[in-house]
């Protein structure tokens, strides 16, 4: 049996990456810092995964766990697990990657002496270039000669991952509920060795295309629905999907982003339409519904030049296509005034002090003479 080391025994770790690795015949060693979680995995030696809408549970076996924060013995166990691993993965959040770099660095140094089999280290985080970021953290702790040797048999393939994990409500120990849909893509150019034995893992030639497809379909659509629903006082996404006006607007957003994705990356139109339809069905699923205020949070980031609204809109304008609906969504984002969101409060205060035109420039990076700036401005002035 092959060995997998996975950092992060949370819901994504158990219900997505750990599940796929176990189904592929790997023993999965989870690394975490939550005592109770680690102890439960080691006591039960298995855990259940519930797919929404399906009656039966999947029982994930061949698992163990190490509390990397417990003591020096545990740290040594993590290093040994890295030496013996056939693959290493993470699902801990982008901001936590730097905290696991030391353990990985020590494991790789020891691996140089004991095990030079090909090894892929994949950070499965909601972040562009997450494996590359992890590599940089790890390599910052190693000498140049060690890095040179590791480059011969260790790869850090960047990844795009997608699976919705709804709010978990009680239930048996270690139970995690996930949606039926899953997607795990990694960059073929960064892979060492062969990963064809892992179920659900797609090794793709142009990872950027799949990242943009996810962001401009799922993240853009999610944000659009949330900002429009907030204006109507609708509390959750699945309820918003029952609103005819919001649904029509979401479909118009997808029509615009689809035009960009198909033209830019040559996705097959029929296959892309199916991807969009699956996305719509996911958002309408009441088992997967999320709070509108949570999905709409962080409007500064979502309105920035390289994010889910302004980026596809700008790229469409470059191609001579007017992103009328995306401009409408951007305008709605500027109206998001949820008092518990720091970024929303900041934007609203800036608008009060400096005016909406200054806010458009500041938060989108657009200049007043640009077409998209004027389109957003017109949508805001219509109210």
N, C-alpha and C positions, 0 to 999 in steps of 0.2 A: 504494500500500500504506500502511495506517495504521501508526502507531508506538506501541509499548507500552514503557514503562520499568518494569522489575520489580526491586525491591530484594530481593536474596537469591537466589543461584544454587544453593542446596542442593537436597535431594531433593524437598521440597514445591514449591519454586520451579520446578524443571525438570519434575518429574513430574506436576504438577497445574496450577498457574496458567499457567506458561509454555507448557505443552502446549496448553491450551484457547485461549490467545490466538493461538498460532501456527496452530492448526487454523482459527481464525476469520479468518485472513488478515492478521494483524499481524506486523510485524517486531518481535521482542522484544529489547530491550537490557537485559541483566542487569547489575545493579550489585552488586558484592561486594568483599570485602577479602582474599580468598584468592588469592594470585598464581597458583598453579598452576591453579586452577579457571578463572579469567579467561583465562589464556593458552591453556588447552585449548579453551575455547569459541571464541576468536578464531582459533585454528589450524584446528580441524576445521570450524567454521561450521555445525555440526549436532550432534545427540546422539540416542542411542536411548533409548526408554522401553519397558520390558517390563511387560505386564499379566500378573499372576499367573494361571497356568492356561491361558494362550494361547501358542501356539508362535511366532507372528510378533512382531517388534518394530515399534514406531512410530518412524519417523525424523523428528525435529523439526528443521526447517530455518528459514532466515530469522532467525538469532540472532546476536548479538554480545555483548560484555561490556566493562565498564569497571571497573578497580580503583580505587575511590573513595579509597583510602588510599595510592595509589602516589606521587603528586606533584601539584603545582599544576595541571599540564596536564590530568591526569585529572579533577581536581575541576571544572575548567572544562568538560570534556567532559560531565560529569554534568549541570551546569547547562544546557548547550546541549540535551542530550537531553530535559530536562524542558520546555524552551521548545517543542520540536517534538512532544511527546508527545500522543497522543489519549487515553491512559489511563495511570495510574500505579498499580502494585500493590506489595504487600510480602508477604514470607513470611520474616521474620527473627527472630521471637520477640518477645513483648510488651516485654521489658526492653530491647530494642535500638532501639525506635522513636525514642527521644529522640536517638539518635546520628545519625539521618539527617535530622533536622528542619532543620538549618542548610542543607544542600544543597538541600532542597526549597524552603525559604524563599527562597534566592537565585534558584533557578530560577523561582519564581512571580513574584518582583519583576521579573525580566527579561521574563517572559512578558507582564506588563502592557503593556510597550512594543511587543512584537513579535507576540503571538498571543493573541487573546481568544476563541478557539474554546472551547466548553464542555469542561471537563476534570473527570473523576472520579478521585479518589485513594482507593483502597480498600486498607485494611490487612487482609490475610487471615491473621489471627493467632487462636490459640486463646484468645480473651479477649473478654469482653463489652465492646462499645463501643470496639473497637480503632481504628477510623477516627476516631472522635471524639477519642480520646486523642492520636492522631497530629496531628490538626488543632490541638489545644491546644498541643502542643509546637512546631508550625510557627508558629502565630500569636503565640506568646510572643516570637518573634524579629522581628515585623513591627510597623510603626506602625499606628495606628487607621485612618488614611486609606487605607493600602494594603489592610488587611483588608476595609474597606468595599467597595473596588473588586473585590477577589477574590471576595467573596461573590456578586457578580453573575453569575459564570460558572464558579466552581470549587465542586465538591461533594465531601464526604467521607462517602460512604455506609457505614454500619456493615455488617458482613458476618458470616455464619456459614458456616464451611467444614468439610468432612468428607471425608477420604480417608486410609486407612491406608497408610503407607509402611513395609514390614517392614525388618528389619535387612538392610543391603546387604552382599552377599558378593562381593568381588572383581569380576571380569569386565572388560569393555572400558572404555576411558576414557569418562567422563561417563554411563555407563549408570545408569539409575535404574529400580528395580522398584516398581510400585505395584499396589494392588488395582483390580479392575474398577469398584467403586462409587465415585461422586463426587457431592458436593453442594456448591454454591456459591450462597448466597442473599444478597441485599443489600436494604437498606431503600429502598423506592420513594420515600418522602417526602424522602430526602436526595440523590436522583440529579438531576443536571443533564443536559439533552440526552437523547440516545437511546443505549442500550446493547444494543439488540435484536440486533445483529450478532454478539455474543459467544456462541459455543456453550457450553452448560453453565451459563450464568449466569442465575439466576432472580431477577427483580425482584419482591419480594413486599410486600404491603400491611402485614402485621403480622410484622415480623422477630422480635419477642420470642417469638411462638408457635413459630417454627422453631428458635430458639435453645433454648427449653425442651424442645422435642421431642427435639433432639439430646442435650442434657445429661441429661434424665430417662430417656432410652431407652439411649443408647450409654454415656455416662459413668457413670450409675447402675448399669447392668447390668454394665459392665466392673468397677467397684469391687466389686460384690456377689460376682461370680465370683472375683475375686482374693482377697478377705478370707476367703471360705469355703475356697478352694483352699489358702491358706496354712495354715489350721488342719489340713488333711489332708496337708500336705507335698508337694503337687503343684506342680511347678516352672513350668509354662507354661499359658496360657489354653486353647489348643486341646485339651490333655490334660484339663484341668478340665471341658471341655464334654462329655467322654465319661463323666464321673461322673454317674450317674443322680440322686443326691441334689442335687448342685450344679445340674444342669440344671433339675430341678424347681423349686428355689428361685429360680433366675434367671427362670424363666417366671412364678413367683408375683410376683416384683418387677415384671416387665413388666406383669402384670395390674393391679397397684396403680397404677403410673405411667400406664398407659394410661387407667385410669378418670379420673385427674386431667386428663390432657391432652385427652381427648375432651370432658369436661364443661366445662373452662375455655376451650378454644379452638375447640370444635366441629369438630375434625377428623372426617372421615368414618370411621366405625368400620372398614369393610372396608379402606380405604386404609391406615389406621394399623396394622391387623393385618399387612398386607404389609410395612410399614416395620419392624415388630418382627421379623418372620420373616427379613427380609434382614439385620437386625442379628445375630440368632442365627446365621445362616449365616456371616456374616463372622467372628464369634468362633470358630466351629468350624473355620474354614479353617486347615489347618496351615501354609500359606504365609504367613499373616498373624499367626501366633501371637507372643505377647509374654510376657516373663517375669512371673510372678505378683508377685515382689517389686518390680518396676518399676511395674506397674499399681497396686499397693497403696500405693506410696510417698506421703509427705506426708499422713498421716492427720489431722493438725490441720486442714488445709485442707478435706479431704473430709468431715470431721465438723462443719464450721462451719455456722452457722444458715442461710446462704444458698446452700449448696452442694448436691451431688447426692443426699445421703441425707436429711438433716434437712429441707431445704426442701420436697421433695415430700411427705414424711411429715407435716409440719406442715400443709401445705395440704389434705391428705386429711382430717386430723382436723377442720379448720375446716368441712369439708363433711360431717361426720358419718360418715366412713369410717375404720375402724381399719387402719392400715398395719402389720399384724402382721409381714410379711416384711421391710419396711424397718427396723423396730425390731430384728429379728434381725440384719440386716446391720450396723446401727450397733453392736450389741454385739460382733460379730465384728471390727469395726474397732478397738474398744478393746482387743482381744486381740492385735493386730498388733505383734509385738515384734522385728521385724527389726533386728538390731544395727547394720546399716550405714545405717539411715535415721534422721537426727537427730530428726525429729518423732516417730517411733515411740519412740525412746529417751526423749525428753522426756515423752511421755504415760505411759510405763511407770514412770518415776521419780516422776512426780507421783502416780500411783496408789499406789505404795508408801508415799509420805510422807503423803498426804492422804486416801486411800480412793477407791473407785470413784464414790461419789455426788458427791463434790467434783469429780472428773474429768468426769463427765457434764455438770455445770453449767458448768464452766470452758470446755470445748471445744465444746459444742453451743449454749450460751446458754439452755438450757431450765431452767426453775425446778422444784424438787422436787415442787411440787404439780401440775405439768402432766401430762396423760395420756401424752404421748410419753415423758417422763422415766421415768415408772413402768413403761412397757412395756419400755424398754431395760434398766432396772434389773432387772426380772423375768427377762429373757432372760439377763442376766449372772449372776444368782443361781441359775439352774437348773444351772449347771456345778458 
